[in-house]
Amino acid sequence: MKERVLGFDCEGASLVGILAEPAAGSTTDVGVVIIVGGPQYRAGSHRQFTLLARHLAANGYPTLRFDYRGMGDSGGEARDFLGVDADIAAAIQALQAARPEVRRIVLWGLCDAASAALLYLDVTRDARVVGLALANPWVRSAESLAKAHVKHYYWRRLREKSFWLKLLRGGVGLRALGGLARNLQLARPGAQAADARSFQERMAAGLRSFEGWTLLVLSGDDYTAREFAEYSRASPAWQGLLHKQTLELHEMPGADHTFSNSSDLQALNARCLHWLQSRC
């Protein structure tokens, strides 16, 4: 494989990406666009996106990782995942301009970049997108975070002998109980305003309308993944979506949010490649 820099425009701002390309002779019409969650740039934590792009390109798939406006080496005003629809569209166009044989696109995203991919499809219904690879999607609100803490942190702490010893001594246990009370209050249904849930509902709408293949990867050692699992089970907008016939759910119990362990990252990259080869 080889790499080259792509410069392209997005609503008057100059964006920068790195295109990893297969060796000569590759015939696939599928290209991958890696959306980078913020705030970070196109290399990703511990070079995660660099290694993923090179792995996919070495196996035949042109892969573009890029900085959206206001991040890394790209110009424009800083923004978050709620405002990058135009950036994703520009990246797809740049990939197709650089590799004219690419007709079909797979969007790959971690955390709020996975959320951005679903929001993009909800807005655009882009027919070029035939696949979604989503890792630990971001659905955080004060309510969802509180529910995750109550279920996965406080319940474990209440079963620990050390917690009760600290409580009897009047130490950190009292503060922990106060935190539990606050989280229980936040976790009540309807505790947050409706607009705090709107982007999660739009994500669900994007996935529900999507007719292509979806790979959903959830890490076991990650609160973001746990929040997503809790939210998708409880939210009416998400009912049934994780059981779509076109969705493959892959759980990695020992992995953290960014798959920082090299063996976890290698396993993730291999899973993504296998999914591409078998589904797209």
C-alpha positions as CSV (number, residue, x, y, z in Angstrom):
1,M,0.0,0.0,0.0
2,K,1.0,3.7,-0.3
3,E,-0.2,6.9,1.2
4,R,-0.7,10.4,-0.1
5,V,-2.1,13.7,1.2
6,L,-5.4,14.9,0.0
7,G,-6.4,18.6,0.3
8,F,-10.1,19.4,-0.4
9,D,-12.7,22.1,0.2
10,C,-15.6,22.1,2.6
11,E,-17.8,25.2,2.5
12,G,-14.8,27.5,1.9
13,A,-12.5,25.8,4.4
14,S,-9.4,23.7,3.5
15,L,-9.5,20.2,4.8
16,V,-6.6,17.8,5.0
17,G,-6.7,14.0,4.8
18,I,-4.4,11.0,4.3
19,L,-5.5,8.5,1.7
20,A,-4.1,4.9,2.1
21,E,-4.3,3.2,-1.2
22,P,-4.0,-0.5,-2.2
23,A,-1.2,-1.8,-4.5
24,A,-1.8,-1.5,-8.2
25,G,-4.3,-4.0,-9.5
26,S,-6.9,-3.6,-6.8
27,T,-10.4,-3.8,-8.4
28,T,-12.8,-3.1,-5.5
29,D,-15.3,-0.4,-5.9
30,V,-15.6,0.1,-2.1
31,G,-13.8,2.8,-0.3
32,V,-13.7,3.6,3.5
33,V,-13.9,7.0,5.1
34,I,-12.8,7.1,8.7
35,I,-14.6,9.9,10.6
36,V,-12.5,11.1,13.5
37,G,-14.2,11.8,16.8
38,G,-13.1,14.9,18.7
39,P,-11.2,16.4,20.0
40,Q,-8.4,14.6,18.1
41,Y,-6.9,14.5,14.6
42,R,-6.6,11.9,11.9
43,A,-4.0,9.6,13.4
44,G,-6.3,8.7,16.4
45,S,-5.3,7.6,19.9
46,H,-2.1,5.5,19.8
47,R,-2.2,5.8,15.9
48,Q,-5.4,3.8,15.9
49,F,-6.8,5.2,12.6
50,T,-3.4,5.2,10.9
51,L,-3.0,1.5,11.6
52,L,-6.6,0.7,10.6
53,A,-6.4,2.6,7.3
54,R,-3.1,1.0,6.4
55,H,-4.5,-2.5,7.2
56,L,-7.6,-2.0,5.1
57,A,-5.6,-0.5,2.2
58,A,-3.1,-3.4,2.3
59,N,-6.0,-5.7,1.8
60,G,-7.5,-3.8,-1.1
61,Y,-9.7,-1.0,0.3
62,P,-8.8,2.6,-0.3
63,T,-9.2,4.3,3.0
64,L,-9.3,8.1,3.8
65,R,-8.9,9.5,7.3
66,F,-9.3,13.2,7.6
67,D,-9.5,16.2,9.9
68,Y,-12.9,17.9,9.8
69,R,-13.1,21.7,10.1
70,G,-11.3,23.2,13.0
71,M,-9.3,20.1,13.9
72,G,-5.8,19.0,13.2
73,D,-4.5,20.6,10.0
74,S,-7.8,21.6,8.6
75,G,-9.0,25.2,8.5
76,G,-12.4,26.6,9.5
77,E,-14.2,27.1,12.8
78,A,-14.0,24.4,15.5
79,R,-17.1,22.2,15.7
80,D,-18.3,19.0,17.3
81,F,-19.9,15.9,16.0
82,L,-23.3,17.5,15.6
83,G,-22.0,19.8,12.8
84,V,-19.9,17.7,10.5
85,D,-22.4,16.6,7.8
86,A,-20.8,18.8,5.2
87,D,-17.3,17.6,6.2
88,I,-18.3,13.9,5.7
89,A,-19.8,14.7,2.3
90,A,-16.7,16.6,1.3
91,A,-14.5,13.6,2.3
92,I,-16.6,11.2,0.4
93,Q,-16.3,13.4,-2.7
94,A,-12.6,13.7,-2.3
95,L,-12.1,10.0,-2.0
96,Q,-14.1,9.4,-5.1
97,A,-12.2,12.1,-7.0
98,A,-8.9,10.5,-6.0
99,R,-10.1,7.0,-6.8
100,P,-12.7,7.1,-9.6
101,E,-13.4,3.4,-9.4
102,V,-14.9,3.8,-5.9
103,R,-18.6,3.8,-6.2
104,R,-19.6,2.5,-2.8
105,I,-18.6,4.0,0.6
106,V,-18.3,2.6,4.1
107,L,-18.3,5.0,7.0
108,W,-16.1,4.0,10.0
109,G,-16.4,5.9,13.3
110,L,-15.5,5.5,17.0
111,C,-17.4,7.2,19.8
112,D,-19.0,10.5,18.6
113,A,-17.7,9.8,15.1
114,A,-19.9,6.8,15.0
115,S,-22.8,9.1,16.2
116,A,-21.8,11.6,13.4
117,A,-22.1,8.8,10.8
118,L,-25.6,8.0,11.8
119,L,-26.6,11.7,12.0
120,Y,-25.1,12.2,8.5
121,L,-27.3,9.4,7.1
122,D,-30.4,10.7,8.9
123,V,-29.9,14.1,7.2
124,T,-28.7,13.0,3.7
125,R,-29.9,9.4,3.0
126,D,-26.6,9.2,1.0
127,A,-27.1,6.3,-1.4
128,R,-23.4,5.9,-1.9
129,V,-23.0,4.7,1.7
130,V,-23.5,0.9,1.8
131,G,-21.8,0.1,5.1
132,L,-21.4,1.5,8.6
133,A,-18.7,0.3,11.0
134,L,-19.5,1.8,14.4
135,A,-17.4,1.4,17.6
136,N,-18.7,2.4,21.0
137,P,-21.2,5.1,19.8
138,W,-21.7,8.2,21.9
139,V,-25.2,8.7,23.3
140,R,-24.2,10.5,26.5
141,S,-26.6,12.7,28.4
142,A,-26.7,13.4,32.1
143,E,-29.4,10.8,32.4
144,S,-27.6,8.0,30.5
145,L,-24.3,8.6,32.3
146,A,-26.1,8.5,35.7
147,K,-27.8,5.2,34.8
148,A,-24.5,3.7,33.7
149,H,-22.8,4.8,37.0
150,V,-25.7,3.4,39.1
151,K,-25.7,0.0,37.4
152,H,-22.0,-0.6,36.8
153,Y,-20.2,1.4,39.5
154,Y,-22.3,1.9,42.6
155,W,-23.8,-1.6,42.5
156,R,-20.3,-3.0,42.5
157,R,-19.2,-0.7,45.3
158,L,-22.1,-1.5,47.5
159,R,-21.0,-5.2,47.5
160,E,-17.4,-4.3,48.6
161,K,-16.4,-4.7,52.2
162,S,-14.0,-1.8,52.0
163,F,-16.9,0.6,51.1
164,W,-18.8,-0.3,54.2
165,L,-15.7,0.1,56.4
166,K,-15.1,3.6,55.0
167,L,-18.7,4.4,55.5
168,L,-18.6,3.4,59.2
169,R,-15.5,5.5,59.7
170,G,-17.3,8.5,58.1
171,G,-14.8,8.7,55.2
172,V,-15.3,8.6,51.5
173,G,-18.3,6.3,51.9
174,L,-20.5,9.2,52.8
175,R,-19.5,11.1,49.7
176,A,-20.1,8.0,47.6
177,L,-23.6,7.7,49.0
178,G,-24.2,11.3,48.1
179,G,-23.0,10.6,44.6
180,L,-25.3,7.6,44.4
181,A,-28.3,9.8,45.5
182,R,-27.5,12.4,42.8
183,N,-27.1,9.8,40.1
184,L,-30.4,8.1,41.1
185,Q,-32.1,11.4,40.7
186,L,-30.6,12.1,37.3
187,A,-31.4,8.5,36.2
188,R,-35.1,8.9,36.6
189,P,-37.0,8.8,33.3
190,G,-37.8,12.2,32.1
191,A,-35.2,13.9,34.4
192,Q,-33.6,15.6,31.4
193,A,-35.3,18.0,28.9
194,A,-36.4,16.5,25.6
195,D,-33.7,18.3,23.6
196,A,-31.0,16.4,25.5
197,R,-32.2,13.3,23.8
198,S,-32.8,14.6,20.3
199,F,-29.5,13.7,18.8
200,Q,-29.8,10.1,20.1
201,E,-33.2,9.9,18.4
202,R,-31.8,11.2,15.2
203,M,-29.0,8.6,15.4
204,A,-31.7,5.9,15.7
205,A,-33.6,7.4,12.8
206,G,-30.4,7.2,10.7
207,L,-29.9,3.6,11.5
208,R,-33.5,2.7,11.0
209,S,-33.6,4.1,7.5
210,F,-30.2,2.7,6.5
211,E,-30.6,-0.3,4.2
212,G,-26.9,-1.3,4.0
213,W,-24.8,-3.4,6.3
214,T,-23.8,-2.3,9.8
215,L,-21.0,-3.6,12.1
216,L,-21.4,-2.5,15.7
217,V,-18.5,-3.1,18.0
218,L,-18.8,-2.6,21.8
219,S,-15.9,-2.7,24.3
220,G,-16.5,-4.4,27.6
221,D,-14.2,-2.1,29.6
222,D,-15.8,1.2,28.5
223,Y,-18.5,3.4,30.1
224,T,-19.4,4.8,26.7
225,A,-20.2,1.4,25.3
226,R,-22.2,0.6,28.5
227,E,-24.1,3.8,28.2
228,F,-25.0,3.0,24.6
229,A,-26.1,-0.5,25.6
230,E,-28.3,0.8,28.4
231,Y,-29.7,3.6,26.2
232,S,-30.5,1.4,23.2
233,R,-32.4,-1.0,25.4
234,A,-34.5,1.6,27.2
235,S,-35.2,4.2,24.5
236,P,-38.4,3.7,22.4
237,A,-36.6,5.1,19.4
238,W,-34.0,2.4,19.5
239,Q,-36.3,-0.6,20.0
240,G,-35.4,-3.5,17.7
241,L,-32.6,-1.7,15.9
242,L,-29.8,-3.9,17.3
243,H,-31.7,-6.9,16.0
244,K,-31.8,-5.8,12.4
245,Q,-30.9,-8.6,10.0
246,T,-28.3,-6.3,8.4
247,L,-26.6,-5.5,11.7
248,E,-23.8,-7.5,13.2
249,L,-23.0,-6.9,16.9
250,H,-19.5,-7.8,18.0
251,E,-18.6,-7.5,21.6
252,M,-15.0,-7.4,22.9
253,P,-15.2,-7.9,26.7
254,G,-11.6,-7.0,27.6
255,A,-11.2,-4.0,25.3
256,D,-11.2,-0.4,26.4
257,H,-12.7,2.6,24.6
258,T,-9.9,3.1,22.0
259,F,-8.7,-0.5,21.9
260,S,-5.4,0.6,23.3
261,N,-4.1,-2.9,23.8
262,S,-2.3,-3.9,20.6
263,S,-3.9,-7.3,20.5
264,D,-7.4,-5.7,20.9
265,L,-6.6,-3.3,18.1
266,Q,-5.4,-6.1,15.8
267,A,-8.5,-8.1,16.6
268,L,-10.7,-5.1,15.8
269,N,-8.9,-4.4,12.5
270,A,-9.2,-8.1,11.5
271,R,-12.9,-8.1,12.4
272,C,-13.5,-5.0,10.3
273,L,-11.7,-6.4,7.3
274,H,-13.6,-9.7,7.5
275,W,-16.9,-7.8,7.7
276,L,-15.9,-5.7,4.7
277,Q,-15.0,-8.8,2.7
278,S,-18.1,-10.7,3.6
279,R,-20.8,-8.0,3.6
280,C,-19.7,-5.1,1.3
